Amino acid sequence: MSDPFPQGYPPGLMISAPASGTGKTTVMLGLLRALAEDGLKVQPYKSGPDYIDPAFHFAAAKRPSFNLDTWAMDATLLAAIAGQASGAEICIGEGSMGLFDGVATRGQSGFGSSAETAKRMGWPVVLVIDVGGQAQSAAATALGFKSYDPEVPFAGVILNRVASPRHERLTRLGMERAGVKVLGALPRRGDLALPERHLGLIQAVEHPDLEAANQGYGTFLRDHVDLEAIKAAAMGTVGTAGTAPQALPKPPAQRIALARDAAFSFTYPHLLTGWRAAGAEILPFSPLADEAPASDADLVWLPGGYPELHGATLASAETFRRGLRKHAETRPVHGECGGYMALGEALIDKEGTRHQMAGLLGLVTSYEKRKFHLGYRRAVLQAQMPGFGAGAALRGHEFHYSTILDEPDAPLAQVMDADGNPVPETGSIKGHVTGTFFHLITGEKAESKASEEASAA
């Protein structure tokens, strides 16, 4: 297969770690802000399907962040998304989980690990290691990650949660002995943690003072990391400007009314970029502000988010619900995850309070009876949904804690996890209304003809 990433685009780095919870997001945000303050045009990326982190990246770098996902995306789409770095001077990617963590069954172009993304882009890895409770022994961890896959370029490590100058000196001695370059050492500081809830970080729009936090992260990184060494370590190239717009996902309609507020905020950035690049108009509206979707929209799209935190507000949003129902009489409405729940009959919050939703589908979900749903999804549509015809195969990701109490409508798709095992959350269709629990990442190329026919219809 020809290399879809020719020379000529900005070099980059992958910020990764041995495991989740080691501080890589704090390092990522601080590095984005510090480099931007130095006058560099920094292009952020997120490896994997996480849809919360890119909004934090955007706030730190002042440039939209995009997901790169080797399980869900083929090489052409990866190249198109990577090509969004046109005009940037350096790319910084943030990994998911541990560096080599992925799924067991190969997807469209890989297993979904951050190491695959780094290798494909040619980005050297900066490994953030939590050295709490150890000193020289941390070098064994670093050496193992450096040598596990020799094809993954390795720049060095940033030591995190260093307890004292003596602790730092001993840890650096171990790294020197192992031949691992130390790019920085961050003292232990409890005030740098980002607020979290049950799905990980809170949304960027909910942070009480994200700008001040990013300034603090930037100063912290500048004080304790060798920024010049970081910039010098960047390598690799990404994308081609010529393929960027054309290979991105096509819009499911011309005029798309998109719910956009604290309850509905999770849409993958490459989707919206692709829709706009193809000429679609995005018409934002806020259900929480009781706004109706544009009356002349061709499609209403309710993304995922946290409707369970706003059940009473949504239940009383009569203008929103009336406009939604009017639209659904003749034109398509689609919801994913939180948006799907909002299209249902009712949503029960964690206190057990039942809130009336739009009632366009019969779905009833509960957060009182929590059940964890996490993982990649491959769905083969049994009926048409906006942008895709029956039989089309879609790739997406599911992440929520709700339990289905009732899902009486016709199933929308046959849904499987990354290994091909059936998933009971199949989505629903009723009239012009469809919904899925997974967040759409892309359709598979083999089904592009069916997708194009559906879009034209």
C-alpha positions in Angstrom: 0.0 0.0 0.0 1.3 3.4 -0.9 2.3 5.8 2.0 -0.6 8.2 2.5 1.6 10.6 4.5 4.2 12.1 2.2 6.8 14.6 3.3 6.1 18.3 3.7 3.8 18.8 6.7 4.6 19.7 10.3 6.5 17.4 12.6 4.9 16.1 15.7 5.0 14.2 19.0 2.7 11.8 20.8 2.2 12.4 24.5 1.5 9.0 26.0 1.9 7.0 29.3 2.1 3.5 30.7 -1.5 3.7 31.9 -4.4 6.0 32.5 -4.3 8.4 35.4 -0.6 9.3 35.1 -1.1 13.0 34.2 -0.8 13.0 30.4 -3.8 15.3 29.9 -2.3 17.9 32.2 1.0 17.6 30.4 -0.8 17.8 27.0 -2.7 21.0 27.9 0.3 22.7 29.5 2.5 21.8 26.5 -0.1 23.1 24.0 -0.5 26.4 25.9 3.3 26.9 26.4 4.1 26.2 22.7 1.3 28.5 21.6 2.5 31.2 23.9 5.9 30.9 22.2 4.2 31.9 19.0 4.0 28.4 17.4 0.9 27.3 15.5 0.2 24.0 17.3 -2.2 21.4 15.9 -3.6 19.1 18.6 -4.9 15.5 18.0 -6.4 12.8 20.2 -5.5 9.2 19.5 -8.5 7.0 20.0 -12.3 7.7 20.3 -12.3 10.0 23.3 -14.7 12.9 22.6 -14.1 15.0 25.7 -10.4 15.8 25.4 -10.5 17.5 22.0 -12.5 20.4 23.5 -9.9 20.9 26.2 -7.2 20.8 23.5 -9.0 23.5 21.5 -9.2 25.7 24.6 -5.5 25.3 25.2 -4.2 25.6 21.6 -6.9 27.9 20.1 -7.0 25.5 17.2 -9.5 22.6 16.7 -8.4 19.2 17.8 -9.2 16.0 15.8 -9.4 12.3 16.7 -7.1 9.8 14.9 -8.4 6.2 15.4 -6.8 3.2 13.7 -9.6 0.8 14.6 -12.4 2.9 13.2 -10.7 4.8 10.4 -9.1 3.6 7.2 -5.8 5.0 5.9 -7.5 7.5 3.6 -9.6 9.0 6.4 -6.6 9.1 8.8 -4.6 11.0 6.1 -7.5 13.4 5.6 -7.8 14.2 9.3 -4.1 14.4 9.7 -4.1 16.9 6.8 -6.0 19.4 9.0 -2.5 20.3 10.3 -2.0 22.4 7.1 -0.7 25.8 8.3 0.5 24.5 11.7 4.2 24.4 12.7 4.0 21.4 15.1 1.6 18.6 15.9 1.0 17.3 19.4 -1.1 14.1 19.9 -2.5 12.9 23.1 -2.7 9.1 23.6 -5.5 7.1 25.2 -5.0 4.7 28.1 -1.5 3.1 28.0 0.7 3.5 24.9 0.2 -0.1 23.6 -3.4 -0.6 24.7 -5.9 -1.4 22.0 -8.5 -4.1 21.1 -7.9 -7.7 20.3 -9.4 -7.7 16.8 -8.0 -5.5 14.0 -10.2 -2.8 12.7 -10.1 -0.7 9.5 -6.4 0.0 9.7 -5.2 -1.3 13.2 -6.1 -2.1 16.7 -6.7 1.4 18.1 -3.5 1.9 20.2 -1.7 5.1 20.6 1.5 3.3 19.5 -0.1 2.6 16.1 -1.0 6.3 15.7 2.5 7.4 16.6 4.1 4.8 14.3 1.7 5.8 11.4 2.4 9.5 11.8 6.1 9.1 12.5 5.7 10.9 15.8 8.2 10.1 18.6 6.6 9.2 21.9 7.0 11.3 25.0 6.1 9.0 27.8 4.7 10.6 31.0 5.7 8.4 33.9 4.2 8.7 37.4 7.3 8.1 39.5 5.5 8.3 42.9 6.7 5.5 45.2 9.8 4.7 43.1 13.0 6.2 41.8 15.6 4.2 39.7 13.0 1.5 39.2 11.0 3.9 36.9 13.8 3.5 34.4 12.8 -0.2 34.0 9.3 0.9 33.0 10.7 3.5 30.5 13.1 1.0 29.0 10.4 -1.6 28.6 8.2 0.9 26.7 11.1 2.1 24.6 12.1 -1.4 23.5 8.7 -3.2 23.3 8.2 -2.2 19.7 11.4 -0.8 18.1 9.3 0.6 15.2 7.6 3.1 17.5 9.9 6.2 17.7 10.7 7.2 21.2 11.8 10.7 22.3 12.1 10.3 26.0 10.1 10.7 29.3 8.6 13.4 31.4 8.7 12.4 35.1 5.5 13.3 36.9 4.7 13.7 40.6 8.3 14.1 41.7 8.5 14.4 45.5 11.7 16.2 46.1 15.0 17.2 44.4 16.6 14.1 45.8 13.8 12.0 44.3 14.4 13.6 40.9 18.1 13.1 41.1 17.8 9.4 41.8 15.2 8.9 39.1 17.3 10.7 36.6 20.3 8.5 37.5 18.2 5.4 36.6 17.1 6.9 33.3 20.6 7.8 32.4 21.7 4.3 33.1 18.9 2.9 30.9 19.8 5.4 28.1 16.4 7.2 28.3 16.3 10.9 27.8 14.5 13.0 30.5 12.7 15.9 28.9 11.2 17.3 32.2 10.4 16.6 35.8 7.1 17.8 37.3 6.8 18.3 41.0 3.8 16.8 42.8 0.9 19.3 42.8 -2.6 18.3 43.7 -4.1 21.5 42.5 -3.5 20.7 38.8 -6.0 17.9 38.5 -8.9 18.5 36.2 -12.4 18.0 37.6 -14.0 14.6 36.8 -17.3 12.8 36.9 -18.5 9.3 36.0 -17.4 9.5 32.3 -14.0 10.9 33.1 -13.3 14.7 32.7 -16.1 17.1 32.9 -16.9 18.9 29.7 -14.7 21.8 28.8 -17.8 24.1 28.7 -18.5 23.2 32.3 -15.0 24.0 33.7 -15.3 27.0 36.1 -12.3 28.8 34.7 -10.6 26.8 32.0 -8.6 29.7 30.6 -6.9 30.3 34.0 -6.3 26.6 34.3 -4.6 26.4 30.9 -2.4 29.4 31.8 -1.4 27.6 35.0 -0.6 24.4 33.1 1.4 26.3 30.6 3.5 28.0 33.3 4.0 24.7 35.1 5.3 23.0 32.0 7.5 25.9 31.0 9.1 25.9 34.5 9.8 22.2 34.6 10.1 20.9 31.0 12.8 21.5 28.4 10.6 23.0 25.7 13.5 23.4 23.3 14.3 19.7 23.6 10.6 18.9 23.1 10.4 20.9 19.9 13.7 19.4 18.7 12.4 15.9 19.2 9.3 16.4 17.0 9.5 14.3 13.8 7.3 12.7 11.2 4.9 14.3 8.7 1.1 14.2 8.3 -1.4 14.3 5.5 -1.8 16.1 2.2 -3.8 19.2 1.8 -5.3 17.9 -1.4 -7.0 14.9 0.2 -8.2 16.7 3.4 -11.6 17.9 2.5 -12.6 15.3 -0.1 -11.9 12.2 2.0 -13.7 13.5 5.2 -17.2 12.2 5.9 -19.9 13.6 3.7 -22.9 15.5 5.2 -26.2 13.6 5.8 -28.1 16.7 4.6 -27.6 20.2 3.3 -29.1 22.2 6.2 -28.4 20.4 9.6 -30.0 21.7 12.8 -27.4 20.6 15.4 -28.3 20.7 19.1 -25.4 22.4 20.9 -25.2 23.1 24.6 -24.1 21.6 27.9 -26.6 18.7 27.4 -25.6 17.9 23.8 -22.0 18.5 23.0 -20.3 15.3 21.7 -19.8 15.3 18.0 -16.5 14.2 16.5 -14.8 17.3 15.1 -13.8 15.5 11.8 -17.5 15.0 11.1 -18.5 18.6 11.4 -15.4 19.6 9.4 -16.3 17.2 6.6 -19.9 18.4 6.5 -18.9 22.0 6.3 -16.2 21.3 3.7 -18.8 19.7 1.5 -21.0 22.7 1.7 -23.5 21.8 4.4 -24.9 24.5 6.7 -24.7 23.8 10.4 -27.5 25.5 12.3 -26.9 25.3 16.1 -29.7 25.5 18.6 -29.9 25.0 22.3 -32.6 22.6 23.8 -31.6 23.8 27.3 -32.5 27.3 26.3 -35.8 26.0 24.9 -34.9 26.8 21.3 -36.6 24.9 18.5 -34.5 23.6 15.6 -34.6 25.8 12.5 -37.9 25.3 10.8 -36.3 25.1 7.3 -33.6 22.5 8.3 -33.4 19.3 6.3 -32.3 17.3 9.3 -32.2 17.6 13.1 -29.2 16.0 14.8 -29.0 15.5 18.6 -25.5 14.6 19.6 -24.4 12.9 22.8 -23.7 14.7 26.0 -25.2 14.7 29.5 -29.0 15.1 29.2 -29.3 13.1 32.5 -27.9 16.2 34.3 -30.6 18.4 32.8 -33.7 16.2 32.9 -36.0 18.7 34.5 -34.9 21.5 32.1 -35.4 19.3 29.0 -38.8 18.1 30.3 -40.0 21.6 30.6 -38.6 22.8 27.2 -41.9 22.9 25.3 -40.7 25.1 22.4 -37.9 22.7 21.8 -40.1 19.6 21.9 -42.8 21.1 19.9 -40.4 22.1 17.1 -38.8 18.7 17.2 -42.1 16.9 16.8 -43.2 19.2 14.0 -39.9 18.5 12.1 -40.3 14.8 12.6 -43.6 14.7 10.9 -42.0 15.1 7.5 -38.2 15.2 7.8 -35.5 13.1 9.6 -34.4 13.4 13.2 -31.4 11.5 14.5 -29.9 11.2 18.0 -26.9 9.5 19.4 -26.3 8.4 22.9 -27.6 11.3 25.0 -29.4 12.6 22.0 -31.0 9.2 21.5 -32.2 9.2 25.1 -33.7 12.7 24.7 -35.7 11.4 21.7 -37.2 8.7 23.9 -40.3 8.5 26.1 -38.6 9.1 29.4 -35.2 9.4 31.2 -34.8 8.5 34.8 -32.0 10.3 36.6 -29.7 8.9 39.3 -32.1 10.0 42.1 -34.9 8.0 40.5 -36.8 11.0 39.2 -38.6 10.3 35.9 -38.4 13.1 33.3 -40.6 13.2 30.2 -38.5 13.4 27.0 -39.6 14.2 23.4 -41.6 10.9 23.0 -40.6 10.5 19.3 -39.3 7.0 20.2 -40.5 4.6 22.9 -37.0 4.4 24.6 -36.9 4.6 28.4 -33.5 4.8 30.0 -32.4 5.0 33.7 -29.3 6.2 35.5 -30.8 5.0 38.8 -29.9 1.5 37.7 -26.4 2.1 36.4 -24.8 -0.2 33.8 -21.4 0.6 32.3 -21.3 0.5 28.4 -17.9 1.1 26.9 -16.2 0.2 23.6 -16.0 0.3 19.9 -19.1 -0.5 17.9 -19.6 -1.8 14.3 -23.2 -1.5 13.2 -24.8 -2.9 10.0 -28.0 -0.9 9.4 -31.2 -2.7 8.9 -33.0 0.5 7.9 -32.0 3.8 6.5 -30.7 6.6 8.8 -29.5 10.1 7.8 -26.5 9.8 5.4 -26.6 6.0 5.2 -28.7 3.4 3.5 -29.9 0.0 4.8 -27.0 -2.4 4.7 -24.3 0.2 5.3 -21.7 -0.6 7.9 -20.8 2.1 10.4 -18.0 2.4 13.0 -18.5 4.2 16.3 -17.9 4.2 20.0 -20.2 3.8 23.0 -19.6 5.2 26.5 -22.4 5.7 29.0 -23.8 4.4 32.3 -27.5 4.2 31.5 -29.7 1.1 31.6 -32.4 0.5 29.0 -35.8 -0.2 30.7 -37.8 -0.2 27.4 -36.8 -0.1 23.7 -40.0 -1.0 21.9 -39.4 0.4 18.5 -37.9 -1.5 15.5 -34.2 -2.1 15.8 -32.1 0.2 13.6 -29.0 -2.0 13.2 -27.2 -5.2 14.0 -24.6 -3.9 16.4 -21.3 -5.7 17.4 -18.4 -4.9 19.6 -14.8 -4.7 18.3 -14.4 -8.5 18.4 -17.7 -9.1 16.5 -19.8 -10.1 19.5 -23.5 -9.0 19.4 -24.4 -5.9 21.4 -28.0 -5.6 22.7 -28.2 -1.8 22.2 -29.2 -1.9 18.6 -30.7 1.6 18.2 -34.2 2.4 17.1 -36.3 3.6 14.1 -39.8 5.0 14.1 -41.1 6.9 11.1 -38.5 9.6 10.3 -36.8 9.3 13.7 -33.6 7.2 14.3 -31.2 6.9 17.2 -28.1 4.9 18.3 -26.3 4.5 21.6 -22.9 4.8 19.8 -21.3 8.0 18.6 -20.7 7.8 14.8 -17.1 8.0 13.7 -17.4 6.9 10.1 -19.0 4.7 7.6 -17.0 1.9 6.0 -15.8 2.5 2.5 -17.4 -0.7 1.1 -20.8 0.8 1.8 -20.1 4.2 0.4 -22.4 3.7 -2.6 -25.4 2.9 -0.3 -24.5 5.9 1.8 -24.3 8.3 -1.2 -27.7 7.0 -2.4 -29.2 7.7 1.1 -27.8 11.2 1.2 -29.2 11.9 -2.3 -32.6 10.7 -1.2 
